[in-house]
């Protein structure tokens, strides 16, 4: 059974930092491309960061320089670090992967950036 479980969200002030985690099970993690998506209130979910099995990373242009995706293959966990938080970073962050042609999503973790 594939499970993706995000954690680390919360209420933060602009300019702050946080690190989200996505713990996985049921997949060959070290072979997987892992994604982080962001869904802002009232908007569609969008891909913000991606980590491939060879540790190649890709970012949406809007987050380059502030977001860092990383992975721990031993812990089977993917992380998303966000620095210089902005109000527009508010929303739900989802972990995602495709395993045997099936899309899997976590339940999401809420991040609210407000002063």
Steps between C-alpha positions, in 0.01 A plus 500: 500500500643832390489780755626855486473697823587868511582698811660825606246762405364770723445871549811703430598861457626649175873467461515183705600150399365152531577148391227266388539124508336223303551154642430217260435128510406234248719634218857445384583847621855523366371439146216750523466853375340690787305821462369779718189683390348818638132583495426859592148588618262501205767393253607184326769278637837577342834325494764697690789256544615163375773259603602222265658171599840628384458799736430739212268776617262730318305800623221720382639836394292672766681322785858471374744624758259464792388136485732203540394142448709222647467131570624237739486164332577317824210669679282479186412864553494804277527852639411849387673791665351843446692813587389861490136405544249719320123527545460343155665184632182442698314187406512126521818320403469151358753228442454301179650212310409269216550132577418234245312762299278591796505848650529515876444804717538571865227664704680834489633732765368853548739794495370843591726802470361803676612777728 
